[in-house]
Amino acid sequence: MTPTKSTTKIPAKTWFITGASRGIGAEIARAALANGDRVVATGRDARAIARLFESELDRVLPLQLDVTSEADAIMAVEAAVARFGRIDVLVNNAGYGLLGLFEEATPDEITTQFATNVFGAFNVMRAVLPVMRRQHGGHIFNMSSVGGIVGFAAASVYCASKFALEGLSESLAPELAGFGIGMTIVEPGFIRTDFLDSSSVRYGTRTVEGYGETAAAMRRVYEEKNHAQQGDAAKLGAALVMLANAEQPPLRWAAGSDAVAAITGKLGTARGELEQWRTLSVSTDRTA
Ligand SMILES: NC(=O)c1ccc[n+]([C@@H]2O[C@H](COP(=O)([O-])OP(=O)(O)OC[C@H]3O[C@@H](n4cnc5c(N)ncnc54)[C@H](OP(=O)(O)O)[C@@H]3O)[C@@H](O)[C@H]2O)c1
C-alpha cells in the first residue's frame, strides 16, 4: 500500500456508494464521512439510508438505487451531480452470495445473481463514467471478493459473478486511464457483515442426488461463520479511504489475512502449472 506522501491538504471528495444500507457499504460511507468527504449513499430503501445517516444529511445524499435497474442508476447519478456537482469515487459494493453446489442453483437464481453482482455494477458504471470523463478524473472501487480470483466449492456461481466483474474491471482500467480515472478491484476475505445471514445470502433451491452429505456440510460451514467472520468492515472502509487518497492506488487490493493467504496460494499454483506445462503450451505456435 502506498499512502499519500504529500502533506498538502487533499480536497474533500464526493463518494457514490451502492448497497450503503448496511455491512461494508455502510462502513465505507462512515469512513468517508469521518475523513471529511461527502457521500451519495444509495440503496434499495432510501428512507432507511436517510435514517442511518440522519445526523449527517448536510454531507450525505440518500438515494433509491436498486442496481438491477438501469433507470434507477441514471436517476441517482443525475441527482448526485445536481446536489454535489461531481462524483470523485464510485464504489460498486451492492451484492450478495448465491451459495451452494452449482447443480442446486436454478437458471433464475443464477440470472438474478449475475443481474446484481455483474450487470448491476455495469449499470452504475455506464451511468457514472460520462460524469468522470467530463471532469477528467475519478476512481472506481469494484467490490469483488477473494472468490473473484480464487474459485471455491459451494460458491461456484458467486465466484463466477465476481470473476466476471474482475474481467470487466481489469479490461476497463486501460480504457479509462487516459481520462485520469483509476480502478481498484477489492478482494475481501470473510468480513463480519450480514453477508452469510439469511437476510442476505441465498442458497440454490434444487435438491440434487449424488453429492451425498457435501451440500449440507458446506452449508453448515457457512452458517457457522455467520457473524463470526474475522474481517472488520469498519477497517476495510478506512482502508478504502486511504487507497482513494493514495498517489497510485493498486489495480487489485486484498482485504484480510485469509484473502492474502488464499490469493498467494492461487498465484503459486498458477505459476507452477504454467511452468510445468510451458513446453506443451508454446508448442501450439505455428512454425514459420
Ligand atoms: N462480507 C464478506 O465476507 C464479503 C467478502 C467478499 C466480498 N463481499 C462483497 O461485499 C459486498 C457487500 O457485502 P456485505 O458483506 O456488506 O453484505 P451485506 O451486509 O449483506 O450487505 C449487502 C449490501 O448489498 C445491498 N444489495 C444487495 N442487492 C442489491 C441490489 N439489487 N441493489 C442495491 N443494493 C443491493 C444490500 O441492500 P439491502 O440492505 O437492501 O439488502 C446491502 O446494502 C458484496 O458485493 C459482497 O459480495 C463481502
The ligand as an ORCA input file, in Angstrom:
! r2SCAN-3c Opt
* xyz 0 1
  N     -18.779     -9.938      3.904
  C     -17.933    -10.684      3.222
  O     -17.366    -11.664      3.744
  C     -17.593    -10.341      1.804
  C     -16.435    -10.912      1.251
  C     -16.100    -10.609     -0.059
  C     -16.882     -9.752     -0.790
  N     -18.018     -9.214     -0.238
  C     -18.826     -8.329     -1.079
  O     -19.040     -7.111     -0.397
  C     -20.249     -6.513     -0.852
  C     -21.080     -6.074      0.340
  O     -21.448     -7.216      1.092
  P     -21.591     -7.186      2.677
  O     -20.606     -8.117      3.213
  O     -21.612     -5.802      3.162
  O     -23.018     -7.897      2.830
  P     -24.398     -7.349      3.442
  O     -24.191     -6.897      4.836
  O     -25.353     -8.458      3.171
  O     -24.753     -6.092      2.539
  C     -25.098     -6.258      1.201
  C     -25.500     -4.922      0.633
  O     -25.794     -5.056     -0.764
  C     -27.092     -4.494     -0.977
  N     -27.752     -5.058     -2.153
  C     -27.990     -6.346     -2.466
  N     -28.660     -6.420     -3.633
  C     -28.862     -5.139     -4.046
  C     -29.481     -4.559     -5.171
  N     -30.098     -5.287     -6.131
  N     -29.467     -3.202     -5.294
  C     -28.895     -2.440     -4.351
  N     -28.312     -2.924     -3.240
  C     -28.293     -4.274     -3.103
  C     -27.847     -4.771      0.301
  O     -29.003     -3.959      0.373
  P     -30.283     -4.358      1.280
  O     -29.974     -3.863      2.672
  O     -31.408     -3.648      0.616
  O     -30.415     -5.851      1.231
  C     -26.763     -4.385      1.313
  O     -26.654     -2.988      1.422
  C     -20.932     -7.548     -1.749
  O     -20.678     -7.231     -3.105
  C     -20.225     -8.846     -1.388
  O     -20.217     -9.771     -2.452
  C     -18.393     -9.487      1.048
*
